[in-house]
Amino acid sequence: MALFSAFQGFLAGIGASVLGMLRTTGALVLFAAQGLIHCILPPWYWRETLRQMLRIGYFSLPVVGLTALFTGAVLALQIYIGGSRFNAEGVVASIVAIGIVRELGPVLGGLMVAGRVSAAIAAELGTMRVTEQIDALTTLSTNPFKYLVAPRLIAGVLTLPILVAVADIIGVMGGFLVGVNRLNFNAGTYIANTVNFLEAGDILSGLYKAAVFGFIITLMGCYHGYHSGRGAQGVGAATTNAVVSASVLILAANYILTELFFST
Amino acid sequence: MTAKIALKDVHKSFGAKQVLSGVTLDIMPRESMVIIGGSGTGKSITIKSILGLVTPDKGEVWVDDTRADTVRGSRRDALLDKFGMLFQGGALFDSLTVWENVAFRLRRRMSVTDARDLAIVKLRRVGLGPENADLFPAELSGGMQKRVGLARAIADDPEIIFFDEPTTGLDPIMSDVINDLIREVVTEMGATALTITHDMTSVRRIADKVAMLHGGIIQWTGSVSDLETCGDPYVDQFINGRADGPIEALR
């Protein structure tokens, strides 16, 4: 009998966590749908959207730029080591370019922005929830989804591709600097190899990814902040959950998107 | 005369916790109603259910001739335009300056300069000079934040104003100033006011009528002048601040 009830408890535990996961997924999908509807339907708060674009995009430039610079530099060294094992050092330029543009630019850039931006959004909205500022918005006849969520989602989707485009250039430059100064490639040849082997599809696929990552980053920040628990602990948990879930979802979405671009 | 705000048998529970179990209350036009009751008795939930921030499980909420608890879309926006609310902590938007906070609602129907001018008029009404207009809320003291919150609540001349614990966290003198301001603006605007508080000084200063909320229902409601002599054991215990009585206090 005791064994039976223990087994029942075990099953109930599994059931509860599955139900909890489904509930969260459902709530998140509804939240995303509501956010998207408010992105499409007027009125739009352009001033607020521009402010968010500045915060999410412009102020993330240093961290994303540095990430790209060092990643490009490291990539050049590693590919040189690998390539030299079968006398293919010449591929460094093109592989650095493809690696940065298709994969590392959007993913590492996205992860860095996730750490910076989704945490900031979650903390801001969480504090607004705790201090009743979100309720105050409603009483001032302003839909919080329109005023808070939609501008951030729009800003995320629009600025991340621009940010990643800049990161791509800086990343390739990182490779170039190492290639020319450390590995003694000819500067002209390095640039020619980069340009000749890079296709428009490589760049575009990276930018599409960036737009999706921008959506994920801002959505996670907004969702966790909006549903933040009470007090400092609630806001802290919201911030952590936003960063963790945004990072994991970026990596998962990256696989799915790569698979999609791969087959076409 | 029909009530400006009418709550009919409003129930609300959170999980297993029943907060409101049949609140019925009428607030007449131009009346200043104060709901008193201990912490956690559902005073805030009552206000939030009128504003639609919380959806009641059962019962009806009427504002004029609109069902406030079920109205959606543009009719809800129109309904919310009738309200002004002073939140307990002020709930000022800390990314906006003082005048932008006060003019938040005005900005939708007037130019920046007009909205700013009107915001400064409203700030002066609550005793704040124009030099405060470009500060951020975080740069103000608690009492000043409360005044800005009050200016924001009255900025668009609402028909109904809610005050959530207006004197909590203020010193006695500042409390008195805020009480005076509330009484004055409500009277001069001809607004209907609903205040929730457990500060008895506040009650005596701003109330026309008082409702005692306890155990999820309105235990007593009547004129503020009858408060001392009503004979209701809940009211009697509350206004005299006694630990013994029908309201159980945790020790």
Chai-1 contact restraints between the chains, C-beta under 6 A:
chainA,res_idxA,chainB,res_idxB,connection_type,confidence,min_distance_angstrom,max_distance_angstrom,comment,restraint_id
A,T131,B,G89,contact,1.0,0.0,6.0,A-B,restraint_1
A,T131,B,A91,contact,1.0,0.0,6.0,A-B,restraint_2
A,E132,B,F87,contact,1.0,0.0,6.0,A-B,restraint_3
A,E132,B,A91,contact,1.0,0.0,6.0,A-B,restraint_4
A,Q133,B,A91,contact,1.0,0.0,6.0,A-B,restraint_5
A,Q133,B,F93,contact,1.0,0.0,6.0,A-B,restraint_6
A,D135,B,L53,contact,1.0,0.0,6.0,A-B,restraint_7
A,A136,B,F87,contact,1.0,0.0,6.0,A-B,restraint_8
A,A136,B,A91,contact,1.0,0.0,6.0,A-B,restraint_9
A,T139,B,L51,contact,1.0,0.0,6.0,A-B,restraint_10
A,T139,B,F83,contact,1.0,0.0,6.0,A-B,restraint_11
A,T139,B,M85,contact,1.0,0.0,6.0,A-B,restraint_12
A,L140,B,F104,contact,1.0,0.0,6.0,A-B,restraint_13
A,L140,B,R105,contact,1.0,0.0,6.0,A-B,restraint_14
A,S141,B,D77,contact,1.0,0.0,6.0,A-B,restraint_15
A,S141,B,L80,contact,1.0,0.0,6.0,A-B,restraint_16
A,S141,B,D81,contact,1.0,0.0,6.0,A-B,restraint_17
